[in-house]
Structure formats: C-alpha cells, structure tokens
Amino acid sequence: MVLKHIRFRLLLLLSGIALFVPFYILANAGAVSQLVAQGYTSSSNLQPGMIVRLDSLSSGQVTALDLNHINQMLGVIISASDSALTLSQTNASQQAVYVSNFGQHNVLVTNQNGPIKTGDFITISALSGVGMKADNNETLVLGRAAAGFDGIHNVISTDTLSSSNGQKLNLSIGIIPVNINIEPNPLAQGTRGVPAFINKLTKYATNKSVSASRIYLGMLCVVAGLIITITIVYSGIRNGFISIGRNPLAKRAIAVNLIRVVAIAIVIFATSIGAAYAIITTQ
C-alpha cells in the first residue's frame, strides 16, 4: 500500500514537470533565441550595433542596410561575447561577424527623425547601418527602443546629411538597447482607397507596400475562385441528392463522385489564392 502511494506521488510529480516544462520554454523563448547568433562574413568594416542585410553579390556575406533595401533587413551585428552560442559557416581564414534578429541588443541610432523615446519603433535611417525612430513612411521596423536617445546626451559620433533641397542636417549618433523583432511597420500608412484590414493583411503577407490596382486584382482572383468553388460544390451536392432520389442503390458511387467534386473545388480555390499572392508580391 505504501509503495503504491509513493508511486502515485512520483507520477503526480512527473506529470507536473511535464506540464511545467513546455510553458517554461515558451515563456523564455525570447531569452533562448537571444543566446544564439548566426555567423557571416563581410567585405566592409561592420561594427556591433549596425543594422545589416545579406549581400546579394556574395553568398554568406552581410553588408550595412540602407533605405533602398529596407525590405531585406536581416538583423543587427553583435559581439561574439554577447551570444552564448554562435552558428557560423565561415572557415578560419575568414573574419566572421555575428548577426542576431531577436532579443535585446545594442543598436546604433541617430536623431534624424527626432528624439527617440522608450517604446518607439526603430527602423533604418539615411545613414547605412544606423537606425532612427520610425514614422509612417517605412515598411519595416527592427524593433522597439528599450531606452531613449535625445541627440544631446550619450552622443558617440556625429555626421552631416544633405537634404534634397541642399540643406545640411547635423545628426547625432548614439547607441541604445532595442528589443529586436523585425516586422511590418505598425505605423505605416496603408494604400489609399483600400480598407484598413486589407492593407494590414497585404503588408503581413508581403512585408511591403502594394499598389491599390494589384490589391484589387488579387481580391478579384480570390472572389472569382470563391464563386466558382461555391457553384461547383452546390451543383455537386444538388445533383448528388437528385441522383440518390432517382437511384438509391448508387449511393456509394454518388458519394465518391461528390468527394471528387469537393476536392476539385478546393484545388480551384487554392489556385485563386496562389494567383492573388503572386499578383501582390510580383514587382
């Protein structure tokens, strides 16, 4: 009896651990991800805190991100000592840089778009590799600032930016911690003439702004596919009931035929969704 009681308690303990561990892992997924960084090489001088993208001309290399390639945002350069685990495909003759795209890391920022406050979204500025406060004009953000930068205190460098009208803009550069989570800019303006929820869905699917004509053409494909699907399924079911009424012994054959009709309808609808996605993602 005592042995059974001990076994019962042990079973309860193991069950509790089994239930607790998955929740613990989920709750600390961000911390685990922060410990892992991917190694790359670079032909340019990249320093920790710079925002980077993959170099389209060299496999396995990264380069400083600029405004023209904002949709290729990869992550931020970190020191090897900032990560407990580094994954690298480089050999001993190559100088590796390590990139993280999750967790909290220091990021170089500028006051180009005004002072940064805690909680502001951070995106790429006009200075390659350097972030700034995001507004509604950028498609992607790197994450949210975990500290502020006013351009007056904790300045580590300065630079000058020439505006389109020839005016000089003096910029201050600092470094702040950012909770990195690359995503479509929540502040970005939607395409005019398109419902807000459609804009949000399109940006989620493409990570970029899409013209109204492409959005509506894609919607037309989906609606057409849905109408065809409903028509086929309705006709198949209606004809199936009529056929069963005329010949009850053919139930099995009619059921098989109905399954085929539904399968065809699903393929047609899936094809319309694929066509819509191709339309909104093709440049």
C-alpha positions as CSV (number, residue, x, y, z in Angstrom):
1,M,0.0,0.0,0.0
2,V,2.9,2.4,0.9
3,L,4.6,1.5,-2.3
4,K,1.5,2.4,-4.3
5,H,1.2,5.7,-2.5
6,I,4.9,6.6,-3.3
7,R,4.3,5.6,-7.0
8,F,1.2,7.8,-7.1
9,R,3.1,10.8,-5.7
10,L,6.0,10.2,-8.1
11,L,3.6,10.1,-11.0
12,L,2.0,13.4,-9.9
13,L,5.4,15.0,-9.7
14,L,6.5,13.8,-13.1
15,S,3.1,15.0,-14.6
16,G,3.6,18.4,-13.0
17,I,7.1,18.7,-14.5
18,A,5.9,17.5,-17.9
19,L,3.2,20.3,-17.8
20,F,5.5,23.0,-16.5
21,V,8.5,22.5,-18.9
22,P,6.6,23.4,-22.1
23,F,5.2,26.6,-20.6
24,Y,8.6,27.5,-19.2
25,I,10.2,27.0,-22.6
26,L,7.6,29.2,-24.3
27,A,7.9,31.9,-21.6
28,N,11.6,32.0,-22.1
29,A,11.8,31.5,-25.9
30,G,13.0,35.1,-26.4
31,A,15.8,34.6,-23.9
32,V,16.9,31.3,-25.6
33,S,16.8,33.0,-29.0
34,Q,18.9,35.9,-27.7
35,L,21.7,33.4,-26.9
36,V,22.0,32.3,-30.5
37,A,23.6,34.3,-33.3
38,Q,24.3,33.4,-36.9
39,G,27.8,34.0,-38.2
40,Y,28.5,35.6,-41.6
41,T,31.5,37.3,-43.3
42,S,31.7,40.9,-44.6
43,S,33.9,42.7,-47.1
44,S,33.2,46.0,-45.3
45,N,34.0,47.2,-41.8
46,L,31.0,46.4,-39.8
47,Q,30.8,47.2,-36.0
48,P,28.5,45.9,-33.3
49,G,25.2,47.7,-33.3
50,M,24.9,48.2,-37.1
51,I,21.8,47.0,-38.9
52,V,22.6,44.7,-41.8
53,R,21.2,42.7,-44.8
54,L,22.5,39.8,-46.8
55,D,24.9,40.9,-49.6
56,S,23.2,40.0,-52.9
57,L,26.6,39.7,-54.7
58,S,28.3,37.4,-52.2
59,S,26.8,34.3,-50.6
60,G,27.2,34.2,-46.9
61,Q,28.2,37.8,-46.6
62,V,26.4,40.7,-45.0
63,T,26.5,44.5,-45.6
64,A,25.2,47.6,-44.0
65,L,21.5,48.1,-44.6
66,D,20.3,51.2,-46.5
67,L,16.9,52.7,-47.2
68,N,16.8,51.3,-50.7
69,H,17.0,47.8,-49.3
70,I,14.9,48.2,-46.2
71,N,12.8,45.1,-47.1
72,Q,15.9,43.0,-46.8
73,M,16.5,43.8,-43.1
74,L,18.3,40.9,-41.6
75,G,19.3,41.9,-38.0
76,V,21.9,43.7,-36.0
77,I,25.7,43.0,-35.6
78,I,26.6,41.8,-32.1
79,S,29.8,40.8,-30.5
80,A,30.6,37.1,-30.3
81,S,30.8,37.5,-26.5
82,D,27.1,38.7,-26.4
83,S,25.9,35.3,-27.6
84,A,26.3,32.0,-25.7
85,L,26.0,30.1,-29.0
86,T,27.2,31.2,-32.4
87,L,26.4,29.4,-35.6
88,S,28.9,30.0,-38.4
89,Q,29.7,28.6,-41.8
90,T,32.9,30.5,-42.2
91,N,36.4,29.0,-42.2
92,A,39.4,30.0,-40.2
93,S,40.7,32.3,-43.0
94,Q,37.6,34.5,-42.9
95,Q,36.7,37.2,-40.4
96,A,33.2,36.4,-39.0
97,V,30.6,38.9,-37.9
98,Y,27.6,37.7,-35.9
99,V,24.0,38.7,-36.5
100,S,21.0,38.5,-34.2
101,N,17.4,39.1,-35.2
102,F,15.8,38.6,-31.9
103,G,16.2,39.5,-28.2
104,Q,17.5,42.8,-26.7
105,H,20.8,44.1,-28.2
106,N,22.5,47.5,-28.5
107,V,21.8,49.3,-31.8
108,L,23.4,52.4,-33.4
109,V,20.8,55.1,-33.8
110,T,20.6,58.7,-34.9
111,N,18.2,61.5,-34.2
112,Q,17.4,62.0,-37.9
113,N,13.7,61.6,-37.3
114,G,13.7,63.3,-33.9
115,P,14.5,62.2,-30.4
116,I,13.9,58.5,-29.6
117,K,11.8,57.6,-26.6
118,T,11.5,54.3,-24.9
119,G,8.9,52.2,-26.8
120,D,9.4,53.9,-30.2
121,F,9.7,51.7,-33.2
122,I,13.2,51.7,-34.7
123,T,13.9,51.4,-38.5
124,I,16.9,52.2,-40.8
125,S,17.9,55.8,-41.3
126,A,19.6,57.6,-44.2
127,L,22.9,56.5,-42.7
128,S,23.7,53.0,-43.8
129,G,23.6,50.6,-40.9
130,V,22.3,53.2,-38.4
131,G,18.7,53.2,-37.1
132,M,16.3,56.0,-36.3
133,K,12.8,56.5,-34.9
134,A,10.2,55.1,-37.3
135,D,7.2,57.1,-38.6
136,N,4.5,56.0,-41.1
137,N,6.7,56.1,-44.2
138,E,8.8,52.9,-43.6
139,T,7.7,49.4,-44.4
140,L,9.7,47.5,-41.8
141,V,10.9,48.1,-38.3
142,L,13.8,46.5,-36.5
143,G,12.1,46.5,-33.1
144,R,11.2,48.8,-30.2
145,A,13.6,51.1,-28.3
146,A,14.3,49.9,-24.7
147,A,15.9,53.3,-23.9
148,G,15.8,56.9,-25.2
149,F,18.2,58.9,-27.2
150,D,17.7,62.7,-27.5
151,G,20.7,63.5,-29.7
152,I,22.3,65.6,-26.9
153,H,23.3,63.1,-24.2
154,N,25.4,60.0,-24.7
155,V,26.4,61.0,-28.2
156,I,29.3,58.8,-29.6
157,S,29.6,60.4,-33.0
158,T,28.2,63.0,-35.4
159,D,27.5,63.1,-39.1
160,T,26.1,65.5,-41.7
161,L,23.2,64.7,-44.0
162,S,22.4,66.6,-47.2
163,S,18.7,67.1,-47.8
164,S,17.0,67.1,-51.2
165,N,17.0,71.0,-51.2
166,G,20.7,71.2,-50.4
167,Q,20.4,72.0,-46.8
168,K,22.8,70.4,-44.3
169,L,21.4,68.4,-41.4
170,N,23.7,67.7,-38.4
171,L,23.0,64.3,-36.9
172,S,24.0,62.8,-33.6
173,I,24.7,59.1,-33.3
174,G,24.3,57.1,-30.1
175,I,23.7,53.5,-29.1
176,I,20.7,52.2,-27.2
177,P,19.2,48.8,-26.4
178,V,16.5,47.7,-28.8
179,N,14.1,44.8,-28.3
180,I,14.5,43.3,-31.8
181,N,11.6,41.9,-33.6
182,I,11.7,42.5,-37.4
183,E,8.1,43.1,-38.6
184,P,6.0,45.3,-40.9
185,N,5.8,48.8,-39.6
186,P,2.6,49.1,-37.5
187,L,2.7,52.9,-38.1
188,A,2.9,52.6,-41.9
189,Q,0.2,54.2,-44.0
190,G,-2.0,51.9,-45.9
191,T,-2.5,52.1,-49.6
192,R,-5.1,54.8,-50.3
193,G,-8.6,53.6,-51.3
194,V,-8.1,50.2,-49.7
195,P,-9.8,49.1,-46.5
196,A,-7.5,49.1,-43.4
197,F,-7.9,45.4,-42.7
198,I,-7.0,44.6,-46.3
199,N,-3.9,46.8,-46.0
200,K,-2.9,45.1,-42.8
201,L,-3.3,41.6,-44.4
202,T,-1.4,42.6,-47.5
203,K,1.5,44.0,-45.5
204,Y,1.6,40.9,-43.3
205,A,1.8,38.7,-46.4
206,T,4.3,40.8,-48.4
207,N,6.3,43.0,-45.9
208,K,5.9,45.9,-48.3
209,S,3.5,48.4,-49.7
210,V,1.4,47.2,-52.6
211,S,-0.4,49.4,-55.1
212,A,-4.2,49.5,-55.0
213,S,-4.5,48.1,-58.5
214,R,-2.6,45.0,-57.5
215,I,-4.5,44.6,-54.3
216,Y,-7.9,44.8,-56.1
217,L,-6.7,42.5,-58.9
218,G,-5.7,39.9,-56.2
219,M,-9.0,40.3,-54.5
220,L,-10.8,39.8,-57.8
221,C,-8.9,36.5,-58.2
222,V,-9.9,35.3,-54.7
223,V,-13.6,36.3,-55.2
224,A,-13.8,34.7,-58.6
225,G,-12.2,31.5,-57.1
226,L,-14.7,31.6,-54.2
227,I,-17.7,32.0,-56.5
228,I,-16.5,29.1,-58.8
229,T,-15.9,26.9,-55.7
230,I,-19.3,27.6,-54.2
231,T,-21.0,27.0,-57.5
232,I,-19.2,23.7,-58.1
233,V,-19.9,22.4,-54.5
234,Y,-23.6,23.5,-54.7
235,S,-24.1,21.9,-58.0
236,G,-22.4,18.7,-56.9
237,I,-24.4,18.4,-53.7
238,R,-27.7,19.2,-55.5
239,N,-27.0,16.7,-58.3
240,G,-26.0,14.1,-55.8
241,F,-29.3,14.4,-53.9
242,I,-31.3,14.2,-57.1
243,S,-29.3,11.1,-58.3
244,I,-29.8,9.4,-54.9
245,G,-33.5,10.1,-55.2
246,R,-33.7,8.5,-58.6
247,N,-31.4,5.6,-57.8
248,P,-30.9,4.8,-54.1
249,L,-28.6,1.9,-54.9
250,A,-26.0,4.2,-56.3
251,K,-25.2,6.0,-53.0
252,R,-21.6,4.8,-52.9
253,A,-20.8,5.9,-56.4
254,I,-22.5,9.2,-55.9
255,A,-20.7,9.8,-52.6
256,V,-17.3,9.1,-54.3
257,N,-18.2,11.5,-57.1
258,L,-19.2,14.2,-54.6
259,I,-15.8,13.9,-52.8
260,R,-14.1,14.3,-56.2
261,V,-16.1,17.4,-56.9
262,V,-15.3,18.9,-53.5
263,A,-11.6,18.2,-54.0
264,I,-11.6,19.9,-57.4
265,A,-13.4,22.9,-55.8
266,I,-10.7,23.1,-53.1
267,V,-7.9,23.0,-55.7
268,I,-9.6,25.8,-57.7
269,F,-9.9,28.0,-54.6
270,A,-6.4,27.3,-53.5
271,T,-5.2,28.2,-57.0
272,S,-7.1,31.5,-56.9
273,I,-5.4,32.3,-53.6
274,G,-2.0,31.4,-55.1
275,A,-2.7,33.6,-58.1
276,A,-3.7,36.5,-55.8
277,Y,-0.5,36.1,-53.8
278,A,1.6,36.1,-57.0
279,I,-0.1,39.3,-58.1
280,I,0.6,41.3,-54.9
281,T,4.1,40.1,-54.5
282,T,5.4,40.4,-58.1
283,Q,7.2,43.7,-58.7
